[in-house]
Amino acid sequence: SSGINAEYGEQLTNRIMEFGEVTINKQPTVTRCLEVMTRIEKLNIPGINLEPHYALIIDKYQDELERIRQLYMENKESPPLQRDMPQISNAISWARHLHRIISTPIFEFDR
């Protein structure tokens, strides 16, 4: 009976690890990935090593930072316009939006 429980526990752990990896790869943002990890952590299942998942998320975050850097460099002289907004206000709003995209995951990682 304990052999069956150990085998079941190992299968459950493997399934959760696979689920985490697949789910992380499907998420559009690092913030969403971190939300998924928080949910998995709340399950509080012993024997689950989430470090590989966090490594994937950090890689994804580095890619996201590079994408935001490129977006900024391409548009810094003429940020994308929002409707009915003065040019200066628009530029400030756009910069704040980019800052929010890159800073939100930092606070989540810190948690």
Contacts in CASP RR format, 6 or more apart in sequence:
PFRMAT RR
TARGET T0000
AUTHOR 0000-0000-0000
METHOD contacts of the structure
MODEL  1
SSGINAEYGEQLTNRIMEFGEVTINKQPTVTRCLEVMTRIEKLNIPGINL
EPHYALIIDKYQDELERIRQLYMENKESPPLQRDMPQISNAISWARHLHR
IISTPIFEFDR
12 45 0 8 1.000
13 45 0 8 1.000
13 47 0 8 1.000
13 48 0 8 1.000
16 40 0 8 1.000
16 43 0 8 1.000
16 45 0 8 1.000
16 48 0 8 1.000
17 48 0 8 1.000
17 49 0 8 1.000
17 52 0 8 1.000
17 53 0 8 1.000
19 40 0 8 1.000
20 36 0 8 1.000
20 37 0 8 1.000
20 40 0 8 1.000
20 53 0 8 1.000
21 52 0 8 1.000
21 53 0 8 1.000
21 56 0 8 1.000
23 36 0 8 1.000
24 33 0 8 1.000
24 36 0 8 1.000
24 37 0 8 1.000
24 53 0 8 1.000
24 56 0 8 1.000
24 57 0 8 1.000
24 60 0 8 1.000
25 56 0 8 1.000
27 33 0 8 1.000
27 36 0 8 1.000
29 64 0 8 1.000
29 101 0 8 1.000
30 57 0 8 1.000
30 60 0 8 1.000
30 61 0 8 1.000
30 64 0 8 1.000
30 105 0 8 1.000
30 108 0 8 1.000
31 104 0 8 1.000
31 105 0 8 1.000
31 108 0 8 1.000
33 56 0 8 1.000
33 57 0 8 1.000
33 60 0 8 1.000
34 57 0 8 1.000
34 105 0 8 1.000
34 108 0 8 1.000
34 109 0 8 1.000
37 50 0 8 1.000
37 53 0 8 1.000
37 54 0 8 1.000
37 57 0 8 1.000
40 48 0 8 1.000
40 50 0 8 1.000
40 53 0 8 1.000
41 50 0 8 1.000
61 105 0 8 1.000
64 101 0 8 1.000
64 102 0 8 1.000
64 105 0 8 1.000
65 102 0 8 1.000
68 98 0 8 1.000
68 101 0 8 1.000
68 102 0 8 1.000
71 98 0 8 1.000
72 98 0 8 1.000
75 94 0 8 1.000
79 90 0 8 1.000
79 91 0 8 1.000
79 94 0 8 1.000
79 95 0 8 1.000
80 94 0 8 1.000
81 87 0 8 1.000
81 90 0 8 1.000
82 90 0 8 1.000
82 93 0 8 1.000
82 94 0 8 1.000
85 93 0 8 1.000
END
